[in-house]
């Protein structure tokens, strides 16, 4: 296996480094790219951050007591599925219908609307409902991200 000669990688290079397709990498990797300039083409992934993410999978399995304590201290009652959808909506604001939002369906978006973390706002040209993150949804994501960062330390 050839290791990258550069520390900063494009999304395609980072996905290849992990042995994933770019689409899968974008959906599962929590590592955020570094913006070296204007536009997505200037985003780069730090190999060290990717390595830390991968190393996290090798951490020893926590006892059920430790897992329970972590879950009790979690900042939200949202399931992982819903958190992934909210993150996708945050990271891809141009995707705002059930067919555009990865992992979402009409019923899932209705559930998130009932929780007031997203809200419907009209329809696209094909009549599909459009959704956006509410301030509560953005705040939930900030709390979750801060909690996850703290629990990794």
SETOR-223438 format. One record per residue: residue in three letters; chain; z, y, x negated of N, C-alpha, C in turn. Coordinates in steps of 0.001 Angstrom, whole numbers, always signed. Atoms other than C-alpha are relative to their C-alpha. Layout:
N
<atom code="ala" unit="A" n_w="Z" n_v="Y" n_u="X" ca_w="Z" ca_v="Y" ca_u="X" c_w="Z" c_v="Y" c_u="X"/>
...
***
This chain:
153
<atom code="unk" unit="A" n_w="+0" n_v="-1185" n_u="-847" ca_w="+0" ca_v="+0" ca_u="+0" c_w="+0" c_v="+1238" c_u="-885"/>
<atom code="unk" unit="A" n_w="+66" n_v="-1240" n_u="+757" ca_w="-925" ca_v="+3406" ca_u="-1332" c_w="+917" c_v="+1027" c_u="+626"/>
<atom code="unk" unit="A" n_w="-870" n_v="-1057" n_u="-481" ca_w="+1804" ca_v="+5995" ca_u="-1011" c_w="-744" c_v="+1324" c_u="-122"/>
<atom code="unk" unit="A" n_w="+713" n_v="-1273" n_u="+66" ca_w="+653" ca_v="+9550" ca_u="-320" c_w="+310" c_v="+728" c_u="-1309"/>
<atom code="unk" unit="A" n_w="-206" n_v="-774" n_u="+1223" ca_w="+179" ca_v="+11759" ca_u="-3362" c_w="+552" c_v="+1383" c_u="+328"/>
<atom code="unk" unit="A" n_w="-505" n_v="-1304" n_u="-429" ca_w="+1107" ca_v="+14856" ca_u="-1348" c_w="+1277" c_v="-188" c_u="+812"/>
<atom code="unk" unit="A" n_w="-1242" n_v="+65" n_u="-770" ca_w="+4491" ca_v="+15584" ca_u="+189" c_w="-236" c_v="+403" c_u="+1455"/>
<atom code="unk" unit="A" n_w="+284" n_v="-470" n_u="-1355" ca_w="+3068" ca_v="+17380" ca_u="+3238" c_w="-1294" c_v="-632" c_u="+493"/>
<atom code="unk" unit="A" n_w="+1131" n_v="+752" n_u="-548" ca_w="+694" ca_v="+15441" ca_u="+5490" c_w="-459" c_v="+583" c_u="+1322"/>
<atom code="unk" unit="A" n_w="+511" n_v="-334" n_u="-1325" ca_w="-1564" ca_v="+16220" ca_u="+8402" c_w="+531" c_v="-1048" c_u="+977"/>
<atom code="unk" unit="A" n_w="-461" n_v="+966" n_u="-997" ca_w="-766" ca_v="+14442" ca_u="+11662" c_w="-688" c_v="-1349" c_u="-192"/>
<atom code="unk" unit="A" n_w="+742" n_v="+1242" n_u="+200" ca_w="-3487" ca_v="+11863" ca_u="+11001" c_w="+514" c_v="-746" c_u="-1228"/>
<atom code="unk" unit="A" n_w="-530" n_v="+622" n_u="+1218" ca_w="-2194" ca_v="+11235" ca_u="+7476" c_w="+1404" c_v="-550" c_u="+234"/>
<atom code="unk" unit="A" n_w="-1368" n_v="+441" n_u="-268" ca_w="+1411" ca_v="+11016" ca_u="+8690" c_w="-4" c_v="-1259" c_u="+861"/>
<atom code="unk" unit="A" n_w="+104" n_v="+1185" n_u="-860" ca_w="+430" ca_v="+8543" ca_u="+11406" c_w="-423" c_v="-1210" c_u="-823"/>
<atom code="unk" unit="A" n_w="+466" n_v="+1082" n_u="+857" ca_w="-1435" ca_v="+6432" ca_u="+8877" c_w="+1110" c_v="-470" c_u="-938"/>
<atom code="unk" unit="A" n_w="-1129" n_v="+309" n_u="+880" ca_w="+1558" ca_v="+6585" ca_u="+6518" c_w="+1011" c_v="-910" c_u="+709"/>
<atom code="unk" unit="A" n_w="-942" n_v="+801" n_u="-794" ca_w="+3685" ca_v="+5104" ca_u="+9336" c_w="-648" c_v="-1268" c_u="+558"/>
<atom code="unk" unit="A" n_w="+695" n_v="+1161" n_u="-545" ca_w="+1044" ca_v="+2541" ca_u="+10262" c_w="-243" c_v="+114" c_u="+1492"/>
<atom code="unk" unit="A" n_w="+187" n_v="-256" n_u="-1430" ca_w="+485" ca_v="+4134" ca_u="+13671" c_w="-1280" c_v="+788" c_u="+227"/>
<atom code="unk" unit="A" n_w="+1111" n_v="-875" n_u="-361" ca_w="-2385" ca_v="+5760" ca_u="+15493" c_w="+563" c_v="+1411" c_u="+174"/>
<atom code="unk" unit="A" n_w="-509" n_v="-1364" n_u="-213" ca_w="-2143" ca_v="+9573" ca_u="+15752" c_w="+610" c_v="+194" c_u="+1386"/>
<atom code="unk" unit="A" n_w="-545" n_v="-146" n_u="-1357" ca_w="-1570" ca_v="+9295" ca_u="+19522" c_w="+1386" c_v="-629" c_u="+106"/>
<atom code="unk" unit="A" n_w="-1305" n_v="+664" n_u="-42" ca_w="+1271" ca_v="+6794" ca_u="+19131" c_w="+1011" c_v="+766" c_u="-837"/>
<atom code="unk" unit="A" n_w="-884" n_v="-781" n_u="+873" ca_w="+2758" ca_v="+8767" ca_u="+16238" c_w="+514" c_v="+1232" c_u="+739"/>
<atom code="unk" unit="A" n_w="-400" n_v="-1197" n_u="-744" ca_w="+2766" ca_v="+11926" ca_u="+18382" c_w="+961" c_v="-295" c_u="+1137"/>
<atom code="unk" unit="A" n_w="-863" n_v="+363" n_u="-1124" ca_w="+4501" ca_v="+10073" ca_u="+21210" c_w="+1351" c_v="-546" c_u="-397"/>
<atom code="unk" unit="A" n_w="-1271" n_v="+642" n_u="+361" ca_w="+7237" ca_v="+8309" ca_u="+19247" c_w="+754" c_v="+687" c_u="-1127"/>
<atom code="unk" unit="A" n_w="-663" n_v="-595" n_u="+1165" ca_w="+7969" ca_v="+10348" ca_u="+16122" c_w="+656" c_v="+1329" c_u="+369"/>
<atom code="unk" unit="A" n_w="-689" n_v="-1238" n_u="-331" ca_w="+10626" ca_v="+13039" ca_u="+16620" c_w="-115" c_v="+1073" c_u="-1083"/>
<atom code="unk" unit="A" n_w="+123" n_v="-951" n_u="+1101" ca_w="+9793" ca_v="+14724" ca_u="+13292" c_w="-944" c_v="+1128" c_u="+418"/>
<atom code="unk" unit="A" n_w="+814" n_v="-1165" n_u="-347" ca_w="+8494" ca_v="+18230" ca_u="+13907" c_w="-777" c_v="+447" c_u="-1234"/>
<atom code="unk" unit="A" n_w="+781" n_v="-474" n_u="+1139" ca_w="+5688" ca_v="+19562" ca_u="+11730" c_w="+464" c_v="+1382" c_u="-457"/>
<atom code="unk" unit="A" n_w="-278" n_v="-1314" n_u="+574" ca_w="+6121" ca_v="+22564" ca_u="+9465" c_w="-1262" c_v="+836" c_u="+199"/>
<atom code="unk" unit="A" n_w="+1146" n_v="-890" n_u="-200" ca_w="+3873" ca_v="+25499" ca_u="+10380" c_w="-233" c_v="+796" c_u="-1282"/>
<atom code="unk" unit="A" n_w="+334" n_v="-700" n_u="+1240" ca_w="+2230" ca_v="+26689" ca_u="+7171" c_w="-833" c_v="+1252" c_u="+268"/>
<atom code="unk" unit="A" n_w="+807" n_v="-1148" n_u="-389" ca_w="+167" ca_v="+29247" ca_u="+9051" c_w="-269" c_v="-54" c_u="+1488"/>
<atom code="unk" unit="A" n_w="+353" n_v="-76" n_u="-1414" ca_w="-1396" ca_v="+30069" ca_u="+12397" c_w="-782" c_v="-1244" c_u="+429"/>
<atom code="unk" unit="A" n_w="+771" n_v="+1086" n_u="-583" ca_w="-2652" ca_v="+27219" ca_u="+14565" c_w="+450" c_v="-1384" c_u="-416"/>
<atom code="unk" unit="A" n_w="-400" n_v="+1391" n_u="+201" ca_w="-2157" ca_v="+23481" ca_u="+14783" c_w="-584" c_v="-569" c_u="-1290"/>
<atom code="unk" unit="A" n_w="+619" n_v="+555" n_u="+1204" ca_w="-4519" ca_v="+22806" ca_u="+11885" c_w="+809" c_v="+293" c_u="-1256"/>
<atom code="unk" unit="A" n_w="-854" n_v="-331" n_u="+1140" ca_w="-1905" ca_v="+24349" ca_u="+9583" c_w="+1367" c_v="-692" c_u="+76"/>
<atom code="unk" unit="A" n_w="-1251" n_v="+754" n_u="-109" ca_w="+899" ca_v="+21997" ca_u="+10728" c_w="-16" c_v="-1160" c_u="-979"/>
<atom code="unk" unit="A" n_w="-118" n_v="+1104" n_u="+950" ca_w="+2133" ca_v="+19520" ca_u="+8126" c_w="+1346" c_v="-691" c_u="+195"/>
<atom code="unk" unit="A" n_w="-1202" n_v="+821" n_u="-119" ca_w="+4680" ca_v="+16707" ca_u="+8225" c_w="+529" c_v="-305" c_u="-1390"/>
<atom code="unk" unit="A" n_w="-638" n_v="+261" n_u="+1284" ca_w="+7139" ca_v="+16345" ca_u="+5358" c_w="+272" c_v="-1503" c_u="-110"/>
<atom code="unk" unit="A" n_w="-185" n_v="+1433" n_u="+217" ca_w="+7100" ca_v="+12789" ca_u="+3976" c_w="+1489" c_v="-362" c_u="-19"/>
<atom code="unk" unit="A" n_w="-1444" n_v="+284" n_u="+67" ca_w="+10863" ca_v="+13017" ca_u="+3339" c_w="+619" c_v="-85" c_u="+1396"/>
<atom code="unk" unit="A" n_w="-502" n_v="+48" n_u="-1376" ca_w="+11547" ca_v="+13781" ca_u="+7024" c_w="-454" c_v="-1283" c_u="+699"/>
<atom code="unk" unit="A" n_w="+519" n_v="+1235" n_u="-591" ca_w="+9332" ca_v="+10874" ca_u="+8073" c_w="+787" c_v="-1199" c_u="-545"/>
<atom code="unk" unit="A" n_w="-776" n_v="+1093" n_u="+595" ca_w="+11149" ca_v="+8581" ca_u="+5621" c_w="+1401" c_v="-76" c_u="+597"/>
<atom code="unk" unit="A" n_w="-1342" n_v="-17" n_u="-607" ca_w="+14526" ca_v="+9669" ca_u="+7044" c_w="-38" c_v="-571" c_u="+1414"/>
<atom code="unk" unit="A" n_w="+142" n_v="+531" n_u="-1359" ca_w="+13313" ca_v="+8916" ca_u="+10566" c_w="-143" c_v="-1518" c_u="-46"/>
<atom code="unk" unit="A" n_w="+202" n_v="+1448" n_u="+122" ca_w="+12114" ca_v="+5464" ca_u="+9515" c_w="+1284" c_v="-687" c_u="-464"/>
<atom code="unk" unit="A" n_w="-1253" n_v="+581" n_u="+494" ca_w="+15346" ca_v="+4796" ca_u="+7597" c_w="+1048" c_v="-103" c_u="+1106"/>
<atom code="unk" unit="A" n_w="-939" n_v="+34" n_u="-1117" ca_w="+17255" ca_v="+5558" ca_u="+10804" c_w="-95" c_v="-1279" c_u="+814"/>
<atom code="unk" unit="A" n_w="+153" n_v="+1269" n_u="-711" ca_w="+15853" ca_v="+2379" ca_u="+12315" c_w="+741" c_v="-1129" c_u="-700"/>
<atom code="unk" unit="A" n_w="-654" n_v="+1042" n_u="+773" ca_w="+17550" ca_v="+395" ca_u="+9560" c_w="+1514" c_v="+162" c_u="-25"/>
<atom code="unk" unit="A" n_w="-1447" n_v="-217" n_u="-27" ca_w="+21029" ca_v="+1787" ca_u="+10253" c_w="+679" c_v="-1200" c_u="+641"/>
<atom code="unk" unit="A" n_w="-696" n_v="+1136" n_u="-592" ca_w="+23633" ca_v="-838" ca_u="+11056" c_w="+194" c_v="+195" c_u="+1505"/>
<atom code="unk" unit="A" n_w="-192" n_v="-36" n_u="-1441" ca_w="+23983" ca_v="-1699" ca_u="+14725" c_w="+1431" c_v="+437" c_u="+297"/>
<atom code="unk" unit="A" n_w="-1330" n_v="-495" n_u="-350" ca_w="+26861" ca_v="+202" ca_u="+16261" c_w="+681" c_v="-971" c_u="+950"/>
<atom code="unk" unit="A" n_w="-758" n_v="+829" n_u="-933" ca_w="+29613" ca_v="-1607" ca_u="+18065" c_w="-183" c_v="+554" c_u="+1408"/>
<atom code="unk" unit="A" n_w="+150" n_v="-466" n_u="-1381" ca_w="+29539" ca_v="-1412" ca_u="+21842" c_w="+987" c_v="+1123" c_u="+294"/>
<atom code="unk" unit="A" n_w="-970" n_v="-1079" n_u="-195" ca_w="+32667" ca_v="+793" ca_u="+21680" c_w="-572" c_v="+1313" c_u="-533"/>
<atom code="unk" unit="A" n_w="+578" n_v="-1217" n_u="+576" ca_w="+30943" ca_v="+3294" ca_u="+19370" c_w="-1148" c_v="+505" c_u="+868"/>
<atom code="unk" unit="A" n_w="+1119" n_v="-381" n_u="-849" ca_w="+27843" ca_v="+3267" ca_u="+21569" c_w="+514" c_v="+632" c_u="+1289"/>
<atom code="unk" unit="A" n_w="-587" n_v="-541" n_u="-1227" ca_w="+29988" ca_v="+3871" ca_u="+24671" c_w="+547" c_v="+1403" c_u="-240"/>
<atom code="unk" unit="A" n_w="-548" n_v="-1324" n_u="+307" ca_w="+31771" ca_v="+6792" ca_u="+22990" c_w="-1119" c_v="+1022" c_u="-181"/>
<atom code="unk" unit="A" n_w="+1137" n_v="-908" n_u="+170" ca_w="+28444" ca_v="+8333" ca_u="+21974" c_w="-616" c_v="+355" c_u="+1340"/>
<atom code="unk" unit="A" n_w="+605" n_v="-255" n_u="-1304" ca_w="+27071" ca_v="+7926" ca_u="+25487" c_w="+879" c_v="+913" c_u="+852"/>
<atom code="unk" unit="A" n_w="-896" n_v="-871" n_u="-765" ca_w="+30162" ca_v="+9569" ca_u="+26993" c_w="-120" c_v="+1440" c_u="-436"/>
<atom code="unk" unit="A" n_w="+100" n_v="-1354" n_u="+519" ca_w="+29677" ca_v="+12565" ca_u="+24753" c_w="-1411" c_v="+571" c_u="+92"/>
<atom code="unk" unit="A" n_w="+1377" n_v="-473" n_u="-125" ca_w="+25966" ca_v="+12834" ca_u="+25534" c_w="-30" c_v="+1259" c_u="+859"/>
<atom code="unk" unit="A" n_w="+14" n_v="-1279" n_u="-701" ca_w="+25051" ca_v="+16327" ca_u="+26748" c_w="-724" c_v="-19" c_u="+1343"/>
<atom code="unk" unit="A" n_w="+772" n_v="+40" n_u="-1237" ca_w="+22980" ca_v="+15140" ca_u="+29718" c_w="+110" c_v="-1367" c_u="+656"/>
<atom code="unk" unit="A" n_w="+23" n_v="+1280" n_u="-709" ca_w="+22783" ca_v="+12451" ca_u="+32348" c_w="-1432" c_v="-491" c_u="+178"/>
<atom code="unk" unit="A" n_w="+1396" n_v="+399" n_u="-132" ca_w="+18985" ca_v="+12278" ca_u="+32088" c_w="-285" c_v="-1255" c_u="-815"/>
<atom code="unk" unit="A" n_w="+433" n_v="+1197" n_u="+718" ca_w="+17483" ca_v="+8923" ca_u="+31123" c_w="-973" c_v="+383" c_u="-1106"/>
<atom code="unk" unit="A" n_w="+928" n_v="-233" n_u="+1109" ca_w="+15439" ca_v="+8647" ca_u="+27921" c_w="-1413" c_v="+275" c_u="+494"/>
<atom code="unk" unit="A" n_w="+1352" n_v="-185" n_u="-542" ca_w="+12259" ca_v="+8390" ca_u="+30001" c_w="-216" c_v="+1455" c_u="+421"/>
<atom code="unk" unit="A" n_w="+115" n_v="-1374" n_u="-468" ca_w="+12914" ca_v="+11784" ca_u="+31576" c_w="+39" c_v="+983" c_u="-1161"/>
<atom code="unk" unit="A" n_w="-91" n_v="-874" n_u="+1168" ca_w="+13871" ca_v="+13363" ca_u="+28249" c_w="-1338" c_v="+31" c_u="-731"/>
<atom code="unk" unit="A" n_w="+1313" n_v="+61" n_u="+667" ca_w="+10593" ca_v="+12177" ca_u="+26706" c_w="-1027" c_v="+834" c_u="+759"/>
<atom code="unk" unit="A" n_w="+949" n_v="-767" n_u="-808" ca_w="+8658" ca_v="+13719" ca_u="+29585" c_w="+255" c_v="+1492" c_u="-156"/>
<atom code="unk" unit="A" n_w="-325" n_v="-1416" n_u="+184" ca_w="+10509" ca_v="+17035" ca_u="+29266" c_w="-440" c_v="+486" c_u="-1376"/>
<atom code="unk" unit="A" n_w="+430" n_v="-383" n_u="+1351" ca_w="+9870" ca_v="+17082" ca_u="+25521" c_w="-1527" c_v="+117" c_u="-67"/>
<atom code="unk" unit="A" n_w="+1460" n_v="-63" n_u="-7" ca_w="+6205" ca_v="+16337" ca_u="+26110" c_w="-467" c_v="+1288" c_u="+676"/>
<atom code="unk" unit="A" n_w="+365" n_v="-1229" n_u="-705" ca_w="+5996" ca_v="+19202" ca_u="+28602" c_w="+279" c_v="+1232" c_u="-864"/>
<atom code="unk" unit="A" n_w="-335" n_v="-1117" n_u="+887" ca_w="+7730" ca_v="+21526" ca_u="+26122" c_w="-1025" c_v="+108" c_u="-1126"/>
<atom code="unk" unit="A" n_w="+896" n_v="+5" n_u="+1155" ca_w="+5454" ca_v="+20499" ca_u="+23252" c_w="-1472" c_v="+145" c_u="+377"/>
<atom code="unk" unit="A" n_w="+1389" n_v="-77" n_u="-474" ca_w="+2261" ca_v="+20461" ca_u="+25383" c_w="-43" c_v="+793" c_u="+1299"/>
<atom code="unk" unit="A" n_w="-33" n_v="-789" n_u="-1239" ca_w="+2503" ca_v="+23340" ca_u="+27878" c_w="-1328" c_v="+11" c_u="+751"/>
<atom code="unk" unit="A" n_w="+1301" n_v="+47" n_u="-672" ca_w="-1221" ca_v="+22970" ca_u="+28610" c_w="-112" c_v="-1212" c_u="+920"/>
<atom code="unk" unit="A" n_w="-25" n_v="+1201" n_u="-848" ca_w="-439" ca_v="+19572" ca_u="+30202" c_w="+1015" c_v="+235" c_u="+1111"/>
<atom code="unk" unit="A" n_w="-935" n_v="-384" n_u="-1053" ca_w="+1030" ca_v="+20384" ca_u="+33573" c_w="-176" c_v="-757" c_u="+1318"/>
<atom code="unk" unit="A" n_w="+128" n_v="+832" n_u="-1197" ca_w="-86" ca_v="+17731" ca_u="+36097" c_w="+440" c_v="-1424" c_u="-333"/>
<atom code="unk" unit="A" n_w="-463" n_v="+1375" n_u="+207" ca_w="+1067" ca_v="+14133" ca_u="+36577" c_w="-988" c_v="-808" c_u="-836"/>
<atom code="unk" unit="A" n_w="+982" n_v="+746" n_u="+787" ca_w="-2183" ca_v="+12863" ca_u="+35082" c_w="-63" c_v="+473" c_u="-1444"/>
<atom code="unk" unit="A" n_w="+47" n_v="-557" n_u="+1354" ca_w="-1869" ca_v="+15123" ca_u="+32019" c_w="+1272" c_v="-258" c_u="-805"/>
<atom code="unk" unit="A" n_w="-1289" n_v="+129" n_u="+679" ca_w="+1810" ca_v="+14582" ca_u="+31205" c_w="+238" c_v="-1466" c_u="-320"/>
<atom code="unk" unit="A" n_w="-159" n_v="+1382" n_u="+447" ca_w="+2266" ca_v="+11411" ca_u="+29144" c_w="+1295" c_v="-603" c_u="+561"/>
<atom code="unk" unit="A" n_w="-1151" n_v="+731" n_u="-518" ca_w="+4575" ca_v="+8925" ca_u="+30856" c_w="+467" c_v="+441" c_u="+1375"/>
<atom code="unk" unit="A" n_w="-448" n_v="-534" n_u="-1292" ca_w="+4826" ca_v="+10889" ca_u="+34090" c_w="-909" c_v="-460" c_u="+1130"/>
<atom code="unk" unit="A" n_w="+724" n_v="+248" n_u="-1235" ca_w="+3778" ca_v="+10045" ca_u="+37610" c_w="+537" c_v="+974" c_u="+1036"/>
<atom code="unk" unit="A" n_w="-429" n_v="-924" n_u="-1056" ca_w="+4146" ca_v="+11952" ca_u="+40862" c_w="+1483" c_v="-180" c_u="+341"/>
<atom code="unk" unit="A" n_w="-1398" n_v="+261" n_u="-375" ca_w="+7451" ca_v="+10248" ca_u="+41723" c_w="+959" c_v="+468" c_u="-1095"/>
<atom code="unk" unit="A" n_w="-852" n_v="-439" n_u="+1113" ca_w="+8917" ca_v="+10911" ca_u="+38271" c_w="+124" c_v="+1514" c_u="-17"/>
<atom code="unk" unit="A" n_w="-51" n_v="-1463" n_u="-16" ca_w="+7986" ca_v="+14576" ca_u="+38488" c_w="+797" c_v="+509" c_u="+1202"/>
<atom code="unk" unit="A" n_w="-831" n_v="-366" n_u="-1152" ca_w="+9552" ca_v="+14732" ca_u="+41956" c_w="+1481" c_v="-125" c_u="-335"/>
<atom code="unk" unit="A" n_w="-1400" n_v="+204" n_u="+402" ca_w="+12811" ca_v="+13326" ca_u="+40521" c_w="+445" c_v="+1143" c_u="-910"/>
<atom code="unk" unit="A" n_w="-353" n_v="-1091" n_u="+913" ca_w="+12776" ca_v="+15912" ca_u="+37726" c_w="+81" c_v="+1337" c_u="+731"/>
<atom code="unk" unit="A" n_w="-60" n_v="-1223" n_u="-817" ca_w="+12071" ca_v="+18648" ca_u="+40293" c_w="+1311" c_v="+61" c_u="+775"/>
<atom code="unk" unit="A" n_w="-1268" n_v="+57" n_u="-730" ca_w="+15089" ca_v="+17490" ca_u="+42320" c_w="+1179" c_v="+347" c_u="-909"/>
<atom code="unk" unit="A" n_w="-1055" n_v="-319" n_u="+972" ca_w="+17183" ca_v="+17867" ca_u="+39162" c_w="-119" c_v="+1432" c_u="-513"/>
<atom code="unk" unit="A" n_w="+241" n_v="-1402" n_u="+348" ca_w="+15831" ca_v="+21442" ca_u="+38790" c_w="-331" c_v="+240" c_u="-1470"/>
<atom code="unk" unit="A" n_w="+386" n_v="-200" n_u="+1396" ca_w="+14606" ca_v="+20862" ca_u="+35217" c_w="-1486" c_v="+325" c_u="-124"/>
<atom code="unk" unit="A" n_w="+1393" n_v="-444" n_u="-82" ca_w="+10963" ca_v="+21351" ca_u="+36252" c_w="-216" c_v="+545" c_u="+1407"/>
<atom code="unk" unit="A" n_w="+316" n_v="-550" n_u="-1317" ca_w="+9328" ca_v="+23156" ca_u="+39160" c_w="-1517" c_v="-28" c_u="+187"/>
<atom code="unk" unit="A" n_w="+1421" n_v="-25" n_u="-335" ca_w="+5965" ca_v="+22855" ca_u="+40902" c_w="-438" c_v="+1451" c_u="+170"/>
<atom code="unk" unit="A" n_w="+527" n_v="-1355" n_u="-179" ca_w="+3760" ca_v="+25950" ca_u="+40831" c_w="-1497" c_v="-48" c_u="+268"/>
<atom code="unk" unit="A" n_w="+1398" n_v="+13" n_u="-395" ca_w="+535" ca_v="+25575" ca_u="+42719" c_w="-706" c_v="-1292" c_u="-349"/>
<atom code="unk" unit="A" n_w="+823" n_v="+1181" n_u="+253" ca_w="-2330" ca_v="+23183" ca_u="+42115" c_w="-1175" c_v="+390" c_u="-883"/>
<atom code="unk" unit="A" n_w="+1182" n_v="-241" n_u="+833" ca_w="-5229" ca_v="+22811" ca_u="+39706" c_w="-1246" c_v="-57" c_u="+885"/>
<atom code="unk" unit="A" n_w="+1252" n_v="-36" n_u="-756" ca_w="-8899" ca_v="+22876" ca_u="+40729" c_w="-279" c_v="-1296" c_u="+761"/>
<atom code="unk" unit="A" n_w="+176" n_v="+1283" n_u="-690" ca_w="-8702" ca_v="+19203" ca_u="+41791" c_w="+1097" c_v="-253" c_u="+1031"/>
<atom code="unk" unit="A" n_w="-1053" n_v="+139" n_u="-996" ca_w="-5692" ca_v="+19801" ca_u="+44036" c_w="+1258" c_v="-694" c_u="-505"/>
<atom code="unk" unit="A" n_w="-1189" n_v="+654" n_u="+557" ca_w="-3165" ca_v="+18176" ca_u="+41679" c_w="+1089" c_v="+1041" c_u="-234"/>
<atom code="unk" unit="A" n_w="-1114" n_v="-929" n_u="+190" ca_w="+265" ca_v="+19776" ca_u="+41642" c_w="+216" c_v="+275" c_u="-1479"/>
<atom code="unk" unit="A" n_w="-288" n_v="-419" n_u="+1368" ca_w="+1105" ca_v="+21730" ca_u="+38485" c_w="+1498" c_v="+246" c_u="-124"/>
<atom code="unk" unit="A" n_w="-1431" n_v="-129" n_u="+227" ca_w="+4596" ca_v="+21776" ca_u="+36969" c_w="+266" c_v="+780" c_u="-1282"/>
<atom code="unk" unit="A" n_w="-438" n_v="-664" n_u="+1214" ca_w="+6480" ca_v="+23839" ca_u="+34411" c_w="+1491" c_v="-246" c_u="-193"/>
<atom code="unk" unit="A" n_w="-1424" n_v="+143" n_u="+303" ca_w="+9856" ca_v="+23580" ca_u="+32668" c_w="+745" c_v="+1217" c_u="+509"/>
<atom code="unk" unit="A" n_w="-853" n_v="-1108" n_u="-418" ca_w="+12577" ca_v="+25673" ca_u="+34241" c_w="+905" c_v="+392" c_u="-1170"/>
<atom code="unk" unit="A" n_w="-955" n_v="-399" n_u="+1041" ca_w="+15154" ca_v="+27556" ca_u="+32187" c_w="+1068" c_v="-1082" c_u="-172"/>
<atom code="unk" unit="A" n_w="-970" n_v="+1093" n_u="+89" ca_w="+17616" ca_v="+24752" ca_u="+33038" c_w="-581" c_v="-1153" c_u="-819"/>
<atom code="unk" unit="A" n_w="+654" n_v="+1056" n_u="+766" ca_w="+15110" ca_v="+22220" ca_u="+31662" c_w="-54" c_v="+329" c_u="-1483"/>
<atom code="unk" unit="A" n_w="+39" n_v="-428" n_u="+1404" ca_w="+14681" ca_v="+24219" ca_u="+28453" c_w="+1390" c_v="-63" c_u="-622"/>
<atom code="unk" unit="A" n_w="-1382" n_v="+54" n_u="+500" ca_w="+18470" ca_v="+24530" ca_u="+28097" c_w="+446" c_v="-1439" c_u="-230"/>
<atom code="unk" unit="A" n_w="-345" n_v="+1413" n_u="+163" ca_w="+18898" ca_v="+20768" ca_u="+28616" c_w="-593" c_v="-549" c_u="-1299"/>
<atom code="unk" unit="A" n_w="+646" n_v="+478" n_u="+1221" ca_w="+16400" ca_v="+20065" ca_u="+25847" c_w="+671" c_v="+560" c_u="-1246"/>
<atom code="unk" unit="A" n_w="-701" n_v="-593" n_u="+1150" ca_w="+18173" ca_v="+22472" ca_u="+23495" c_w="+1313" c_v="-730" c_u="-254"/>
<atom code="unk" unit="A" n_w="-1271" n_v="+724" n_u="+156" ca_w="+21510" ca_v="+20721" ca_u="+24159" c_w="-234" c_v="-1403" c_u="-547"/>
<atom code="unk" unit="A" n_w="+306" n_v="+1368" n_u="+442" ca_w="+19964" ca_v="+17278" ca_u="+23691" c_w="-403" c_v="+8" c_u="-1473"/>
<atom code="unk" unit="A" n_w="+457" n_v="-71" n_u="+1393" ca_w="+18219" ca_v="+18277" ca_u="+20448" c_w="+1174" c_v="+293" c_u="-932"/>
<atom code="unk" unit="A" n_w="-1158" n_v="-331" n_u="+834" ca_w="+21418" ca_v="+19833" ca_u="+19065" c_w="+953" c_v="-1186" c_u="-101"/>
<atom code="unk" unit="A" n_w="-894" n_v="+1162" n_u="+2" ca_w="+23472" ca_v="+16781" ca_u="+20064" c_w="-566" c_v="-1103" c_u="-877"/>
<atom code="unk" unit="A" n_w="+621" n_v="+1045" n_u="+815" ca_w="+20981" ca_v="+14368" ca_u="+18502" c_w="+57" c_v="+349" c_u="-1468"/>
<atom code="unk" unit="A" n_w="-71" n_v="-420" n_u="+1399" ca_w="+20885" ca_v="+16396" ca_u="+15307" c_w="+1416" c_v="-197" c_u="-528"/>
<atom code="unk" unit="A" n_w="-1395" n_v="+158" n_u="+415" ca_w="+24694" ca_v="+16384" ca_u="+15159" c_w="+414" c_v="-1451" c_u="-125"/>
<atom code="unk" unit="A" n_w="-397" n_v="+1408" n_u="+36" ca_w="+24966" ca_v="+12644" ca_u="+15863" c_w="-674" c_v="-739" c_u="-1149"/>
<atom code="unk" unit="A" n_w="+671" n_v="+627" n_u="+1144" ca_w="+22589" ca_v="+11875" ca_u="+12968" c_w="+680" c_v="+327" c_u="-1318"/>
<atom code="unk" unit="A" n_w="-669" n_v="-422" n_u="+1249" ca_w="+24799" ca_v="+13613" ca_u="+10430" c_w="+1186" c_v="-857" c_u="-316"/>
***
